[in-house]
Amino acid sequence: MKFRLVKDLIAKYLSKSLLILSLSVVVLIVIGLAMKSSPLLDNVNLFHILTEKNWSPQKGNFGFLPFIMGTLWVTLISLVIAVPLCILASTYLVEYASDRLRISVLPLMNVLAAIPPVLYGVWGVLFVVPLISDWIAPIFNINITGYSVLAGGIVLAVMIFPIMISIMVEVLHTIPKELKAASLSLGATKWETIQKVILRKARPGIIAAVVLAVSRAFGETVAVLMVCGNIPKVPQSLFDAGYPIPALIANNFGEMMSIPLYDAALMFAALLLFVIIFGFNLISRIILNRLEEHA
Amino acid sequence: MQISGISITGSLFLIIGIIMYKGLPYISWEMISQSPKGGFYIGKGGGIFNAILGSLYLAGLSTVLATLIGIPIALYLNMYIKQGSFLEKSSKLLFDVLFGIPSIVYGAIAFSIMVWLGIRASLLGGVITITLLTIPIVVRTIDELLLTVPVDLKNVTKSLGATTWETAKVLIKYIKPGIFTAILLAFGRAIGDVAGVLLTTGFSDNLPKYIDEPAATLPLAIFFQLSSPIPEVQGRAYASALVLTLIILIIVICTHILASKQKKHKI
C-alpha cells in the first residue's frame, strides 16, 4: 500500500526536476551567450557595434549594421507579401468557404509547416532565384544573378504562411457570432461586415500572429542563407544581396577561432537574435493567451 | 480572396512539384543504398545512405529523449501542479516561447559549450541540441491533448483511490494516438533541422557507428551538394531533397491519419 504512495511521490519529484532542468536551459543560454560575448562589449561600446557599417574581423572592425539591415529587409519583404495574402485567405476560409474546403485546406497548411527549411532553400535556388534574374529584374532593366534580399523575402513569405494562417483562422473563430449577425441584420453587406466588424475585432489576434511570424522570419537561417547572396553590405534596393544575422553565425562558426574577438562577435549576434525573438514571442503569446481566456 | 487562398495553397504544390521535377531524373537505387565512394563530390559513384542513416539516428535518438523528458513535464504541469498557479502559467508560456527560438541559437550555444569542454563535433552533440529543440514541441502538444481529456475521467479514477501517478497512466492511455502525433511532429522537426546540426554534428562520409563521431545528416548533405558547381553533384542534391520530401510527406500523412483516429475516438 505504502509503495504506491512512494511511487507517486517519486513520479512527482522526478517530473518536477525535469521541468526545472529544461526551463533552466533558458537561463543557461542567456548567461552563456552574455559571458561569451562580453569580451566584445568590453572593447567597443554597444551603440557603436549596432550602427557601424564596416565588417572586417581581421582588422577588428565589428559593425553589425549590414546584418541588422539585411535581416530587416528580408523580414519586411516577407511581411509585405505574406500579411495581406494571409489575412484575405484566412477570412475567406472562415467566412466564405464551405466546411469541406476548410477541412481539406488546413491539413495542407500543416504539410507546408512540416517542410524543412533546407527544402525551402532548394526551392528558392531552383525557382525563386531564376524567376527574379530572368523575369522580374529585366522589367526594371537590371542585370543580376537573382541572389538577393527579394529572393530571401519571397522564400520567407512562403515559410511564414502556415503559422500566420493557422493562428489567424483560430483567432477569427473566436469572434462571437452575435456580432456578425448584428452587423448583417443592420443591412451591412458581408464584405462590409468583414472589413468593419470582424477584422477590427480580430485585430489584436492578427497582430499577435504577425509578430509570431516576424520572430520566425528573424531566426530562419538556412533557407535565407541559400538565396540571399551573403555580402556584408547594407542593401540599397530589392535586388541587392543581403546578409542576415543567422546566416552570419552559420557561415562563420568554423573559422572564428583564429581571429581575436571574432567568437565574441558571433556570440553577440546569437544573443541579439535570442533577445529579440524571445521578446517578440513573449509579447504575442501573452496577447494570444488573453484572447483565448476572453473567448 | 480566393486568389490569395489559391496562391498560398499553390505555393505548397509548387515547392513539392519543383523538387520532384528536378529530383526524379537523378534518383536511383545506388543513390539511396550506398555511402559516398572516392570522388563522390566531383560526381563519381556512391550515394547518400550515410546521410539518410545519420539523419534517422539523430532524429530517432533525440525524439526518444525529448519524449521521455517531455511527457513527464506535461503531466506534471497538468496533474501535480495547482491549476492556474503562477508556475503553471509561466512555464507553459515559457515553453511556447522556447518553441519559437531558432535552432541556430541552440546550435551556437551547444557549439560553444562543446568547445569549452573540448568535445569535437559528433552525433552526440547533435542529439543533445536537437533534443533541446524538440522538448518544447512535445510538451506543448501533449499539454494541449491533456486539456481535451474529460474532467469526469480524471475524477472517477481519483475517486477509486488511485494516486496521481496512477491517474496519469490512465490519461496517457486515453491520449495514446495523440502522443504518437506529438512524437511524429518532433521527429519531423528533428529530421529537417539544419542550423542546429551544422555546428554540432559535423559531417562524415562513413556510416555512423559510434555516438562520439561526426555523422552526416540529410539536410546538410543537400546543403553541401547544392553549393557545388558540378551539375552531377547538384543533381544529387535535388535527388536528396526528394528523399527528404518523401520522408516528411510520410510523416505528415501518418500524423494526419492518427489525428483523425483521435477525433473518432472522442465522443
Chai-1 contact restraints between the chains, C-beta under 6 A:
chainA,res_idxA,chainB,res_idxB,connection_type,confidence,min_distance_angstrom,max_distance_angstrom,comment,restraint_id
A,R4,B,T163,contact,1.0,0.0,6.0,A-B,restraint_1
A,K7,B,W165,contact,1.0,0.0,6.0,A-B,restraint_2
A,D8,B,T163,contact,1.0,0.0,6.0,A-B,restraint_3
A,D8,B,T164,contact,1.0,0.0,6.0,A-B,restraint_4
A,D8,B,W165,contact,1.0,0.0,6.0,A-B,restraint_5
A,A11,B,W165,contact,1.0,0.0,6.0,A-B,restraint_6
A,K12,B,Y80,contact,1.0,0.0,6.0,A-B,restraint_7
A,S15,B,P72,contact,1.0,0.0,6.0,A-B,restraint_8
A,S15,B,Y76,contact,1.0,0.0,6.0,A-B,restraint_9
A,K16,B,Y76,contact,1.0,0.0,6.0,A-B,restraint_10
A,L18,B,I69,contact,1.0,0.0,6.0,A-B,restraint_11
A,L18,B,P72,contact,1.0,0.0,6.0,A-B,restraint_12
A,L18,B,I73,contact,1.0,0.0,6.0,A-B,restraint_13
A,L19,B,I73,contact,1.0,0.0,6.0,A-B,restraint_14
A,L19,B,Y76,contact,1.0,0.0,6.0,A-B,restraint_15
A,S22,B,I135,contact,1.0,0.0,6.0,A-B,restraint_16
A,L23,B,L94,contact,1.0,0.0,6.0,A-B,restraint_17
A,I29,B,I109,contact,1.0,0.0,6.0,A-B,restraint_18
A,G32,B,I109,contact,1.0,0.0,6.0,A-B,restraint_19
A,K36,B,S112,contact,1.0,0.0,6.0,A-B,restraint_20
A,L85,B,S4,contact,1.0,0.0,6.0,A-B,restraint_21
A,L88,B,M1,contact,1.0,0.0,6.0,A-B,restraint_22
A,L88,B,S4,contact,1.0,0.0,6.0,A-B,restraint_23
A,A89,B,S4,contact,1.0,0.0,6.0,A-B,restraint_24
A,A89,B,G5,contact,1.0,0.0,6.0,A-B,restraint_25
A,A89,B,I8,contact,1.0,0.0,6.0,A-B,restraint_26
A,Y92,B,M1,contact,1.0,0.0,6.0,A-B,restraint_27
A,Y92,B,G5,contact,1.0,0.0,6.0,A-B,restraint_28
A,P107,B,H256,contact,1.0,0.0,6.0,A-B,restraint_29
A,L108,B,T9,contact,1.0,0.0,6.0,A-B,restraint_30
A,L108,B,L12,contact,1.0,0.0,6.0,A-B,restraint_31
A,V111,B,V252,contact,1.0,0.0,6.0,A-B,restraint_32
A,L112,B,L12,contact,1.0,0.0,6.0,A-B,restraint_33
A,A114,B,G188,contact,1.0,0.0,6.0,A-B,restraint_34
A,A114,B,I248,contact,1.0,0.0,6.0,A-B,restraint_35
A,A114,B,V252,contact,1.0,0.0,6.0,A-B,restraint_36
A,P116,B,G192,contact,1.0,0.0,6.0,A-B,restraint_37
A,P116,B,P219,contact,1.0,0.0,6.0,A-B,restraint_38
A,V118,B,V194,contact,1.0,0.0,6.0,A-B,restraint_39
A,V118,B,P219,contact,1.0,0.0,6.0,A-B,restraint_40
A,V118,B,I222,contact,1.0,0.0,6.0,A-B,restraint_41
A,V118,B,F223,contact,1.0,0.0,6.0,A-B,restraint_42
A,L119,B,A241,contact,1.0,0.0,6.0,A-B,restraint_43
A,V122,B,A241,contact,1.0,0.0,6.0,A-B,restraint_44
A,W123,B,I15,contact,1.0,0.0,6.0,A-B,restraint_45
A,W123,B,I18,contact,1.0,0.0,6.0,A-B,restraint_46
A,L126,B,I18,contact,1.0,0.0,6.0,A-B,restraint_47
A,L126,B,K22,contact,1.0,0.0,6.0,A-B,restraint_48
A,F127,B,I18,contact,1.0,0.0,6.0,A-B,restraint_49
A,V158,B,S11,contact,1.0,0.0,6.0,A-B,restraint_50
A,F161,B,I8,contact,1.0,0.0,6.0,A-B,restraint_51
A,S215,B,G100,contact,1.0,0.0,6.0,A-B,restraint_52
A,G219,B,P102,contact,1.0,0.0,6.0,A-B,restraint_53
A,T221,B,I104,contact,1.0,0.0,6.0,A-B,restraint_54
A,T221,B,A195,contact,1.0,0.0,6.0,A-B,restraint_55
A,V222,B,V194,contact,1.0,0.0,6.0,A-B,restraint_56
A,V222,B,A195,contact,1.0,0.0,6.0,A-B,restraint_57
A,P246,B,I104,contact,1.0,0.0,6.0,A-B,restraint_58
A,I249,B,I104,contact,1.0,0.0,6.0,A-B,restraint_59
A,I249,B,A108,contact,1.0,0.0,6.0,A-B,restraint_60
A,A250,B,I104,contact,1.0,0.0,6.0,A-B,restraint_61
A,A250,B,A195,contact,1.0,0.0,6.0,A-B,restraint_62
A,A250,B,L198,contact,1.0,0.0,6.0,A-B,restraint_63
A,F253,B,L199,contact,1.0,0.0,6.0,A-B,restraint_64
A,A270,B,V105,contact,1.0,0.0,6.0,A-B,restraint_65
A,A270,B,A108,contact,1.0,0.0,6.0,A-B,restraint_66
A,L273,B,V105,contact,1.0,0.0,6.0,A-B,restraint_67
A,F274,B,V105,contact,1.0,0.0,6.0,A-B,restraint_68
A,N281,B,V97,contact,1.0,0.0,6.0,A-B,restraint_69
A,N281,B,G100,contact,1.0,0.0,6.0,A-B,restraint_70
A,L282,B,V97,contact,1.0,0.0,6.0,A-B,restraint_71
A,R285,B,L93,contact,1.0,0.0,6.0,A-B,restraint_72
A,R285,B,D96,contact,1.0,0.0,6.0,A-B,restraint_73
